[in-house]
Structure formats: structure tokens, C-alpha cells
Amino acid sequence: MNVEIVSIVKKEKNLYDSLSKEFIKMINRFAKVTDTEVFNKDITKAHAISADAAQKAYTKILTPHISSCYSIVLDPDGKIIDSFEFSKLLDGKMSVKFFIGGAYGFDQDFLQKSDVVISLGKITMAHKIVKIVLLEQIYRGFSILSNHPYHK
């Protein structure tokens, strides 16, 4: 199985990198993980214009990443699910892509292109932390599916 995380974020070293790498290493026993970070000058310009312009810039850069694989968008207004429901999103799929938006979230166009929209909760988190939480849930989901004791 292939899992890709596509996020709108400036590429920079941070203290969360080692934790991300550790979770990716743990997940690799179940699936190949690709972490794709996208950000360009159009997004920087759009941020200076408006939230709507930023969302449109996100959609433009992310749309080529939505393919025939199962796509899951993380959005504050998405459905809040527990770890067991999350594991079902991974079950039986050959390829799954997760999308983490920019500071202004996603526009409706992009949300409608996805297979499912979920939320990690009502609190606001930095994108770096969202990615760590997502990676942990991916590992937990695979652990649940394989009856590994991690999830207990």
C-alpha cells in the first residue's frame, strides 16, 4: 500500500522532523509513506490578497495531486471520527492520499474533489503538529487493522 501526505507548508527544518521520520519508519512495515510539501510564490502572493485568493491558490497547486487513489482531506469542518473509523479509511485501499491545507483551509471546489473530509478535532493546531497527529493515527490505524497491540 502507498500512503502520501500532501501539505501546504514551507519546506524548513524543524524540531518535529525527527518525530515525523520515526512515525514514517514505523508505518513502513505496513505501507510506503511519501511526505510531499508544496508551497510556491503564487501562494505567498495570494496570502497577501485575501483568504479566498489563498484557498484558490491552494486548490491550483493541490489539484494535480488528486488522482484515482482514495483522497482524504483534513478540514476543521470535516467529520470527526475515532481511531477505529480512521482505520477503516485505510482498509483495503492500494493507495491513499491525505491533504493538509494552508492557513486559510480549503475552498469548496477542492473539498468536493475528495473522497472524504475529516477533522482531527475542533482545536487549531500548527501544520507541523497536524502532520505528527496524522502520522500517529495512520500508524494506529494500521495497528488496529493488523491486531497489533499498539492501539490498546
N, C-alpha and C positions, 0 to 999 in steps of 0.2 A: 504494500500500500504506500501511496505517496501523500504527504501532508505538506501543504505550503501555507505559510503565513505571509500575507501581503499587507504592509502597513505604510501609511503616510507618515514618514518621520525622517528628519535629517540624520544622515549617517554620521555617527560620532561615537567615540569610545565612552563607555560609562561603567559605573560600578555594577550594573546589572548584567553585563556581558558574560561574566563567568557563570552566573546562575543560569542564564539562558542556555549557554553551551552545555552545562551539566544536565538540564532537563532534555535537551535535544539528544544528548548521548543516551539518556535513559529511554527515551521514546524510540530510538533507533533499533531497539530489539523487536519492536512491533511494526515500525514504518520508517520510511526515509523522510526526513524533515528538511524543508527548504525555507529559509527566512529571507524574504525579499522586502527590502526597504526602498521606497520610492519617494522622491522629492525633487522638484525642479524649479527653475526660475519663474515659470508660469504660476506655480503655487505661491511663491513668495510675493509676486505682484498681486495675485488675487486676494491674498490676506490683507493687503493694504487698501483694497477696494471695498469689499463687503463680505459678510458671511455667505451670501448667496453666490458670489463670484468664486469664493474659495471652494464651496461644495461642487460647483460646476467644474472647477479645475481638478478636483479630486476624481470626479466621475471620468473626466477625459483621460487621466493618467491610469486609472484603475480598470476601465472598461476592457482594454486588451487582455487583462489578466483573467477575466471571467471567460471560461471556456466550457467545454462539455462536461467538465467534472462538477461534482457537488460543491456549491458555493454557500458559505455561511458568513453572514455579515454580523459584526458586533456593533450594536447600536443601543443607546440608552433606552429607547422606546421599544426595543425588541422584547420577545417573550423571555421571562425569567424562568430558567429551568434548573433542576438539580443535577447532580453528577451522574445519576443513573439515566436521566433523559439525555444528558450530554453524550454519554457513551453510545446511546442508540443512534446518534448522528454519525458516528464513526463506523458502526456495524455494517458490514457487507459492502462497503464502498471500496473502489480501487484507488480513487483519488479525491481528496477533499482540499478545498482552499478556504482559509479564513481571512477575512478582511477587517483591518483595524483602520478606521478613518482618521482624518486630521482633526485639528482643534475645533472645527465647525461641523463635524459629523458628515453624514451623507445626505444627498438630495434624494427625493422620491424616485427619480429615474433609476438611480443605481440600486436602491433597495428593491425595486421591482424586478431587477435582473437576477437577483439572488434566489437560491432555493429556500433559504430560511434566514430569518433575522432573529438573533438572540441578544440578550443583555446579560452582563455579568453582575448586575445589581444596580441599585439606584444611586450609589455613591459615584463621585467623579474620581478617576484615577489618572495619573500620568501615563502616557502611552507605554513607557518602559515597564511600568508595573503591570499594565493590562497584558502585555506580552508574556510576562512571567506567570501571571494568573492563568492565562490561556494555555501556556505550555504545561503547567501543572495539571490543569483539567484534561488536557489531551492525554497525558501520561496516566492520570487517574482513570479516564475513560477506557483506555486500552487495558489497564489493570482489571477493571470491572469485567470487561469482555472475556478476559483470559483467566478469571478467578484467581488472580494474583492477590496476595494478602495486603498490598499497599493501600487499597481503598478502604480498609476496615479501620 
